[in-house]
Amino acid sequence: HPGHHPGQENRPDHPQARPFSLEARWYTAAQALLIFVNPPEQAAPSAQDPTVLYLGPGFHQLRTIAFKHYKMVYVAGGAYVQALPPTDEKPLVASDDKGQPRWRPFLEIRGMTNCTVRGRGILDFSALPWHARQPIVIVDSQVVRVEGLTLIDSPLWTLTLGNVEQAVVENV
């Protein structure tokens, strides 16, 4: 293509200076290559901050995230978080309208103020049964921000907000 010089770094230029997504497909959606272009992350939090659940680069397996102990959940670029099925947890609903049990959300913000979920990492819900958990639920809260994450294979509504004031959701 124009501007390509063998042996040199090749950076595609986009005419608009804003985030965008590019998708290339081969034979099936399971073989899709997805490229997300977001602005560089600004001011990552410290891993030592006690108000931050910091999930650094690497592979993490979690059943849920108890947000009530933090003001921020940070999923760093290079972090891959796999949500695991419940084991000893009692379902909130024994059988929903699809006949499936439903457990509490993977990450829930309820009745909180000034909370953030952000980063450039990946939250993967592919190990959960269909309708098992909602990935992110935010209710009865104020001044909440969700930004920069990639969520894949959600078994239910991916990001649910209810009775939330001053919510910002960007580049998710």
N, C-alpha and C positions, 0 to 999 in steps of 0.2 A: 504494500500500500504506500501512498505518498508519505514521505518522511521516514521510512524505514531504512536504516543503515546497518547492514550486517556487522556484528561484532560490537555494536554500541547498544546502550540501554534503550529499550523501546518503550515509550510512554504514550499511550493514546491521549489525544487532546479532545476534550468535550467542549462544545461552544458555549455551554452554560456553566457558570461557576456555582453549581448547587448539587446536592446529592442526586444520584440516579441509580437505576438497576439495569443490568444487562443479562439476558438469558440466552443460552445457546443449547439447543436440544439435538440429541442424536436420534435414537430409536424410540425411547420411552421416557416418560417424565422421571423415572428412577435414575436415568443416566444424564440428567440435566446438569449443566455447569452454570452456577449462578454467581455473578460478580456484583458485589455491592460497593458503591463508591460513596463514602460518607466523609464529611469534613474530619480533619485530624482531631483526635480527642484532646481536650484541654483539661489540665489540672486533675490528673488521676489522684484519688485519695491514697493515703498511706495505709499499708497493710497492718500497721501497728495501731491505727485509730480504733479505740474500743467501741465507737458508735457505728463502725463499718463492718459488715460481713464481706470480707475480701476473698474472692475466689480467683486466685492467680492462674497464670498459664499452666496448662496440664489438664488431666482427665479427672473429673469429680463425679461421684455418684451419690445422689441425695434422694430421700423420700419426700421431704418437704423442707421449706425454709420458714423458720419461726421469726417473722419480721419484727415482732413486738420488742425484741431485745436490741434493735438497731434503728438508726435513722437512715442508713443507706445499705443497699446490697449492690456490690460492685463486681461485675463479671469481666475480668480483664481480657484484652485481646489475647488470643491463644488459649483461653480457657474453654473447655468443652464440658458442659454440665449435663449429665444424663439423669433424668428423673426416673426413679425406680418405683415399681408397683408397691402398694401398701402391703404390710405383712400382718402386724398385730392390731392394726387400726380398725375400729368399727366404722362402717359406712355411715355417712350422713343420711343417705337415702338407700334403703335396701334394694329397691327396684324403681328406676326412673321410667319415663314414658317409653323408652326403648327396651325396657326389661333388664337394664344393666345397673349394678350397684354404683353409687357415686360417693367418693370420699372427699374430704376437705381439699381446698385448692393447694397446689404446689407452693405458691407464694401468695399470701393474703395480707393486705394492708386494711385494717378495720379500725375506725375511730382514731386515726392518727393525724398529726399535723407535721408538715415539713419533712416529707419522706422522699427518697429517691431510689430508683432501681435503674442502674446504667452500666455501661461498659461497651466493649466491642466483641465480647465473647458469644458463645452459642449455648442456648438452652434446648436440649433434645428430649422430646417426649415420646419417642418411638417405642420405648419399652413398656409404656402404659397401655392397658386395654382400652378399647373404645369407650368413651364416656366416663372413664375412671376419675379423672381430676380436671379441673380447669387450671391452666397454667398460671395465670396471674389474675387475681380479683382484688379490686380496690373499691371499698365502700365506706360511707359515712366518714370521709376524711377531707382534709383541706391541704392545699399547697403540696401537690404530689407531682413528681416528674418521673417519666419512664423514657429512657433514651438510649439508642445505639445498639440494642441487643438484636440477635437473630434467634428467632424461635422457630423450631421445625417440628413437624409431625404432631401437631396438637390433637389430642383425643376429643376435645370439646372446645367451647368458645375460648379463643386464645387469650384475649385481654378484655376483661369486663370491668366497667366503671359504673357505679351506682351511687347517687347522692354525694358526688365529689365536687368540691369547689376549688377553682384555680388548678386544674390539672393540665399538664403539658405532656403530650406523647409525640416524640420525634424520632424519625429514622429507625423504626422498629420493623 
